[in-house]
């Protein structure tokens, strides 16, 4: 309690110094938070690493090199009424297009292997594609080739695949991989009546990033609006409705900045943590404001703040410890994504509490007037 009382006295007498310390800490952590990136999730983010199946996969990947796969899907455009392929892709123009994509893909540095229906036809026909659709069909209907071709050509002949195996380099930079494949598709003129899509983990990641960031912004804004409405209903003044927000306006970026500094990132599973942290963190600011207004009834602002901090600091620390224990228990689970969520929630709660006992009191003391000045 002596330490609590000394801290309460320091904050009450030195609000400007405390605010300067808050701003200095914010400069570092806010900058770090701006560099925080969303990372893609794969099986390593979800499945426990002590399972024998996962251990075997990791061993094989270390020994032989793991691979990712991208599939280029070439299909008839059902929306194109002028398509000239009569629901059959076994056509010279289509196979030539598929072959151009196949050959161009091979030149990408991180591509290990590429295979397609054009590869099968060329292998069976002295390394060239027959100009006759009839010859192409005869080759693909051959008993020794048809089973192999079925892995690349759908039964109704309206879709064919180009399968691309990638090395580890592609996985480390999904955005670059996705961009280069999109540029590759654009570089080859698509025949009329044909449409092309790209699927695979390296393509899904950047799309997921594009969805996560706007969603995080939207949910954070909605959460903030809801919190402000509740605060205004509770305190009925603009000043006291906005000042508790300092606990999350400082605490959340501090937490995200710290998460970035320790090498973590946000994933699709942890991106919702920001809204949850805001919901928990605002409570610390409300406690300070409510007690301070109570103490102001009989005291000037400095002694009122000293009594506020002395009375609320221990309960707030206790509440924070209880929350940290609850979130850290998530680390005992086997799912890694839950471990990460528990870690981020722990940092968020802790930093919101720190902001509530530093930034909120400093701002209150600077903006509040003493009773004699009010009179």
C-alpha positions as CSV (number, residue, x, y, z in Angstrom):
1,X,0.0,0.0,0.0
2,X,3.0,2.3,0.6
3,X,4.0,1.8,-3.0
4,X,0.5,2.5,-4.2
5,X,0.2,5.6,-2.1
6,X,3.6,6.9,-3.4
7,X,2.5,6.3,-7.0
8,X,-0.8,8.0,-6.4
9,X,1.0,11.0,-5.0
10,X,3.5,11.2,-7.9
11,X,0.7,11.1,-10.5
12,X,-1.4,13.6,-8.7
13,X,1.5,16.1,-8.4
14,X,3.1,15.5,-11.8
15,X,0.3,15.1,-14.4
16,X,2.4,16.8,-17.1
17,X,5.4,14.6,-16.5
18,X,3.2,11.5,-16.6
19,X,1.6,12.6,-19.9
20,X,5.1,13.2,-21.4
21,X,6.1,9.7,-20.4
22,X,2.9,8.3,-21.9
23,X,3.6,10.2,-25.2
24,X,7.2,8.9,-25.3
25,X,6.1,5.3,-24.8
26,X,3.4,5.9,-27.4
27,X,5.9,7.2,-30.0
28,X,7.8,3.9,-29.9
29,X,4.8,1.5,-29.6
30,X,2.5,3.4,-32.1
31,X,5.3,3.2,-34.7
32,X,5.7,-0.5,-34.0
33,X,1.9,-1.0,-34.3
34,X,1.9,0.6,-37.7
35,X,4.3,-2.2,-38.9
36,X,2.1,-5.0,-37.6
37,X,1.2,-7.4,-40.4
38,X,-1.5,-10.0,-40.8
39,X,0.0,-13.4,-41.3
40,X,-1.5,-16.4,-43.2
41,X,-2.6,-19.5,-41.3
42,X,-1.6,-23.0,-42.3
43,X,-1.7,-26.3,-40.5
44,X,1.2,-25.2,-38.2
45,X,-1.0,-22.4,-36.8
46,X,-3.8,-24.8,-36.1
47,X,-2.7,-28.3,-35.3
48,X,-0.6,-29.4,-32.3
49,X,3.0,-30.1,-33.4
50,X,3.4,-33.2,-31.1
51,X,1.0,-35.3,-33.2
52,X,2.8,-38.2,-35.0
53,X,1.3,-37.2,-38.3
54,X,2.6,-33.6,-38.0
55,X,6.0,-34.8,-36.9
56,X,6.2,-37.1,-39.9
57,X,5.2,-34.3,-42.2
58,X,7.8,-31.9,-40.7
59,X,10.5,-34.6,-41.1
60,X,9.7,-35.2,-44.7
61,X,9.6,-31.4,-45.4
62,X,13.0,-31.0,-43.7
63,X,14.5,-33.9,-45.7
64,X,13.0,-33.4,-49.1
65,X,11.6,-29.9,-49.0
66,X,7.9,-29.1,-48.5
67,X,5.8,-27.8,-51.3
68,X,2.8,-25.7,-51.9
69,X,0.5,-26.0,-54.8
70,X,-1.3,-23.6,-57.1
71,X,-3.9,-24.7,-59.6
72,X,-4.7,-22.6,-62.7
73,X,-8.3,-23.5,-63.7
74,X,-9.2,-23.0,-67.3
75,X,-12.9,-23.5,-68.1
76,X,-15.6,-22.6,-70.5
77,X,-17.4,-19.4,-69.8
78,X,-21.0,-20.4,-69.4
79,X,-22.0,-16.7,-69.4
80,X,-20.5,-16.2,-72.9
81,X,-23.3,-17.1,-75.4
82,X,-20.9,-16.7,-78.3
83,X,-18.5,-19.4,-77.1
84,X,-17.3,-21.5,-80.1
85,X,-16.1,-24.6,-78.3
86,X,-19.4,-26.5,-78.1
87,X,-18.8,-27.5,-74.4
88,X,-15.5,-29.3,-75.2
89,X,-12.1,-27.9,-74.4
90,X,-10.3,-30.5,-76.5
91,X,-9.5,-27.9,-79.1
92,X,-6.2,-26.7,-80.6
93,X,-6.7,-23.1,-79.6
94,X,-7.5,-24.0,-76.0
95,X,-4.6,-26.4,-75.6
96,X,-2.2,-24.0,-77.2
97,X,-3.3,-21.4,-74.6
98,X,-2.9,-23.9,-71.8
99,X,0.6,-24.8,-73.1
100,X,1.6,-21.1,-73.2
101,X,0.6,-20.7,-69.5
102,X,2.4,-24.0,-68.7
103,X,5.6,-22.9,-70.3
104,X,5.6,-19.4,-68.8
105,X,4.9,-20.8,-65.4
106,X,8.1,-22.9,-65.6
107,X,10.3,-19.8,-65.7
108,X,9.2,-18.6,-62.2
109,X,12.1,-19.2,-59.9
110,X,10.1,-20.8,-57.1
111,X,8.2,-23.3,-59.3
112,X,9.3,-26.9,-58.9
113,X,7.0,-28.6,-61.4
114,X,4.2,-27.8,-63.8
115,X,1.9,-30.3,-65.5
116,X,-1.2,-29.9,-67.6
117,X,-3.3,-31.5,-70.3
118,X,-1.1,-29.9,-73.0
119,X,1.9,-31.7,-71.4
120,X,0.2,-35.1,-71.8
121,X,-0.8,-34.4,-75.4
122,X,2.7,-33.2,-76.3
123,X,4.4,-36.1,-74.6
124,X,2.2,-38.5,-76.6
125,X,2.7,-36.7,-79.9
126,X,6.4,-36.0,-80.4
127,X,6.3,-32.8,-78.3
128,X,3.8,-30.8,-80.2
129,X,0.0,-30.2,-80.1
130,X,-1.9,-31.4,-83.2
131,X,-3.7,-28.6,-85.1
132,X,-6.7,-30.9,-85.5
133,X,-9.3,-31.2,-82.7
134,X,-10.1,-34.7,-83.9
135,X,-6.4,-35.8,-83.4
136,X,-6.4,-34.2,-79.9
137,X,-9.5,-36.1,-79.0
138,X,-8.0,-39.4,-80.3
139,X,-4.9,-38.9,-78.3
140,X,-6.8,-38.2,-75.1
141,X,-9.2,-41.1,-75.6
142,X,-6.4,-43.6,-75.9
143,X,-6.7,-46.2,-73.1
144,X,-3.1,-45.6,-71.9
145,X,-3.6,-41.8,-71.8
146,X,-7.2,-41.3,-70.7
147,X,-6.7,-42.2,-67.1
148,X,-3.8,-39.8,-66.8
149,X,-5.7,-37.1,-68.6
150,X,-8.7,-37.5,-66.2
151,X,-6.6,-35.8,-63.5
152,X,-6.5,-32.7,-65.6
153,X,-9.7,-32.7,-67.6
154,X,-13.2,-32.9,-66.2
155,X,-15.6,-35.6,-67.3
156,X,-17.8,-33.1,-69.2
157,X,-14.7,-31.6,-70.9
158,X,-15.6,-28.1,-69.8
159,X,-12.7,-27.6,-67.3
160,X,-9.0,-28.3,-67.4
161,X,-6.3,-27.8,-64.7
162,X,-2.7,-26.6,-64.7
163,X,-1.1,-28.0,-61.6
164,X,1.9,-26.0,-60.2
165,X,4.1,-27.2,-57.4
166,X,6.0,-24.5,-55.5
167,X,9.0,-24.5,-53.2
168,X,9.3,-22.9,-49.8
169,X,10.2,-19.5,-51.2
170,X,6.6,-19.0,-52.5
171,X,5.2,-19.7,-49.1
172,X,7.3,-17.0,-47.4
173,X,6.0,-14.3,-49.7
174,X,2.4,-15.1,-50.7
175,X,1.7,-11.5,-51.9
176,X,4.5,-11.6,-54.4
177,X,3.5,-15.1,-55.6
178,X,-0.1,-14.1,-56.0
179,X,0.8,-10.9,-57.9
180,X,3.2,-12.7,-60.2
181,X,0.7,-15.4,-61.1
182,X,-2.0,-12.7,-61.8
183,X,0.5,-10.9,-64.1
184,X,1.4,-14.2,-65.8
185,X,-2.3,-14.9,-66.6
186,X,-2.7,-11.3,-67.9
187,X,0.3,-11.7,-70.2
188,X,-1.3,-14.4,-72.3
189,X,-4.4,-13.5,-74.3
190,X,-7.3,-15.6,-73.2
191,X,-9.4,-17.1,-76.1
192,X,-13.0,-15.9,-76.4
193,X,-15.4,-18.1,-74.4
194,X,-12.7,-19.1,-71.9
195,X,-12.2,-17.9,-68.3
196,X,-9.3,-18.5,-66.0
197,X,-9.0,-18.6,-62.2
198,X,-6.2,-19.3,-59.8
199,X,-6.6,-21.3,-56.6
200,X,-4.3,-22.5,-53.8
201,X,-3.0,-21.5,-50.4
202,X,-0.5,-18.8,-51.7
203,X,-3.4,-17.2,-53.5
204,X,-5.9,-17.5,-50.6
205,X,-3.5,-15.7,-48.2
206,X,-3.4,-12.3,-49.8
207,X,-7.2,-12.4,-50.4
208,X,-7.6,-13.2,-46.7
209,X,-5.4,-10.2,-45.8
210,X,-7.5,-7.9,-47.9
211,X,-10.6,-9.1,-46.0
212,X,-9.1,-9.0,-42.5
213,X,-7.9,-5.4,-42.6
214,X,-11.2,-3.8,-43.6
215,X,-13.1,-6.1,-41.2
216,X,-10.8,-5.1,-38.3
217,X,-11.3,-1.4,-39.1
218,X,-15.0,-1.8,-39.4
219,X,-15.5,-3.9,-36.2
220,X,-13.2,-1.5,-34.2
221,X,-15.2,1.6,-35.4
222,X,-18.5,-0.1,-34.5
223,X,-17.1,-1.1,-31.1
224,X,-15.8,2.4,-30.5
225,X,-19.2,4.0,-31.4
226,X,-21.0,1.6,-29.1
227,X,-18.6,2.3,-26.2
228,X,-19.0,6.1,-26.7
229,X,-22.8,5.8,-26.6
230,X,-22.7,3.8,-23.4
231,X,-20.3,6.2,-21.8
232,X,-22.4,9.2,-22.7
233,X,-25.5,7.5,-21.2
234,X,-23.4,6.8,-18.1
235,X,-21.7,10.1,-17.5
236,X,-23.9,12.5,-19.5
237,X,-21.1,14.9,-20.3
238,X,-18.8,15.0,-23.3
239,X,-15.6,15.4,-21.3
240,X,-16.2,12.5,-19.0
241,X,-17.6,10.4,-21.8
242,X,-14.5,10.8,-23.9
243,X,-11.7,10.7,-21.3
244,X,-12.2,7.0,-20.4
245,X,-11.4,6.2,-24.0
246,X,-7.8,7.1,-23.3
247,X,-7.4,3.7,-21.7
248,X,-8.1,1.9,-25.0
249,X,-6.9,4.7,-27.4
250,X,-3.5,4.2,-25.8
251,X,-3.7,0.7,-24.5
252,X,-4.7,-1.1,-27.7
253,X,-2.0,0.4,-29.9
254,X,0.5,-0.2,-27.1
255,X,-0.5,-3.9,-27.1
256,X,-0.3,-4.2,-30.9
257,X,3.0,-2.4,-30.9
258,X,4.4,-4.8,-28.3
259,X,3.0,-7.8,-30.2
260,X,4.9,-6.6,-33.3
261,X,8.1,-6.1,-31.3
262,X,8.1,-9.7,-30.0
263,X,7.6,-11.0,-33.5
264,X,4.0,-12.0,-33.5
265,X,1.4,-11.0,-36.1
266,X,-2.4,-11.1,-36.4
267,X,-4.1,-13.9,-38.2
268,X,-7.7,-14.5,-39.2
269,X,-8.2,-16.3,-35.9
270,X,-6.8,-13.4,-33.8
271,X,-7.9,-10.4,-35.7
272,X,-11.1,-10.1,-33.7
273,X,-9.0,-9.6,-30.5
274,X,-9.0,-5.8,-31.0
275,X,-12.7,-5.4,-30.4
276,X,-12.6,-7.8,-27.4
277,X,-9.7,-5.8,-25.9
278,X,-11.6,-2.6,-26.3
279,X,-14.6,-4.1,-24.5
280,X,-12.5,-5.2,-21.6
281,X,-10.1,-2.2,-21.5
282,X,-12.7,0.5,-21.3
283,X,-13.7,-0.8,-17.9
284,X,-10.4,0.4,-16.4
285,X,-11.0,4.0,-17.6
286,X,-14.6,4.0,-16.3
287,X,-13.3,3.0,-12.8
288,X,-10.9,5.9,-12.7
289,X,-13.4,8.4,-13.9
290,X,-16.3,7.2,-11.7
291,X,-14.1,7.2,-8.5
292,X,-12.6,10.6,-9.4
293,X,-16.0,12.2,-9.8
294,X,-17.0,10.8,-6.5
295,X,-13.9,12.2,-4.7
296,X,-14.4,15.6,-6.4
297,X,-17.5,16.1,-4.3
298,X,-15.4,16.9,-1.2
299,X,-11.9,17.5,-2.6
300,X,-10.0,19.6,-5.1
301,X,-8.6,17.7,-8.1
302,X,-5.1,16.8,-6.8
303,X,-6.2,15.2,-3.5
304,X,-9.2,13.7,-5.3
305,X,-7.0,12.0,-7.9
306,X,-4.6,10.8,-5.1
307,X,-7.5,9.2,-3.3
308,X,-8.8,7.8,-6.5
309,X,-5.6,6.0,-7.5
310,X,-5.0,4.8,-3.9
311,X,-8.5,3.3,-3.8
312,X,-8.7,1.8,-7.3
313,X,-5.2,0.6,-8.1
314,X,-5.1,-2.6,-6.1
315,X,-8.6,-3.7,-7.3
316,X,-7.6,-2.9,-10.9
317,X,-4.4,-4.9,-10.6
318,X,-6.3,-7.8,-9.0
319,X,-8.8,-7.7,-11.9
320,X,-6.0,-7.6,-14.4
321,X,-4.2,-10.6,-12.8
322,X,-7.4,-12.5,-12.8
323,X,-8.0,-11.8,-16.5
324,X,-4.3,-12.6,-17.3
325,X,-4.7,-16.0,-15.6
326,X,-7.8,-16.7,-17.6
327,X,-6.2,-15.8,-20.9
328,X,-2.9,-17.6,-20.2
329,X,-4.8,-20.8,-19.4
330,X,-5.6,-20.8,-23.1
331,X,-1.9,-21.6,-23.7
332,X,-2.5,-25.0,-22.1
333,X,-4.7,-26.0,-25.1
334,X,-3.3,-27.9,-28.0
335,X,-4.5,-25.4,-30.7
336,X,-1.8,-22.9,-31.4
337,X,-4.2,-20.3,-32.7
338,X,-5.9,-20.3,-29.3
339,X,-2.5,-19.8,-27.6
340,X,-1.9,-16.7,-29.8
341,X,-5.3,-15.3,-29.1
342,X,-4.7,-15.8,-25.3
343,X,-1.4,-14.0,-25.6
344,X,-2.7,-11.0,-27.5
345,X,-5.7,-10.7,-25.1
346,X,-3.3,-10.8,-22.2
347,X,-1.1,-8.0,-23.6
348,X,-4.2,-6.0,-24.5
349,X,-5.7,-6.2,-21.0
350,X,-2.4,-5.4,-19.3
351,X,-1.7,-2.3,-21.5
352,X,-5.2,-1.0,-21.2
353,X,-4.8,-1.1,-17.4
354,X,-1.5,0.7,-17.6
355,X,-3.0,3.3,-19.8
356,X,-5.9,3.8,-17.4
357,X,-3.5,4.5,-14.4
358,X,-1.2,6.8,-16.4
359,X,-2.9,8.5,-19.4
360,X,-6.4,8.8,-17.9
361,X,-5.3,10.4,-14.6
362,X,-2.9,12.8,-16.3
363,X,-5.5,14.0,-18.8
364,X,-8.1,14.3,-16.0
365,X,-5.8,16.5,-13.9
366,X,-4.8,18.7,-16.8
367,X,-8.4,19.3,-18.0
368,X,-10.2,19.4,-14.7
369,X,-10.5,22.7,-12.8
370,X,-10.3,23.0,-9.0
371,X,-13.5,23.9,-7.1
372,X,-12.3,27.4,-6.3
373,X,-11.6,28.1,-9.9
374,X,-15.1,26.9,-10.9
375,X,-16.6,29.2,-8.3
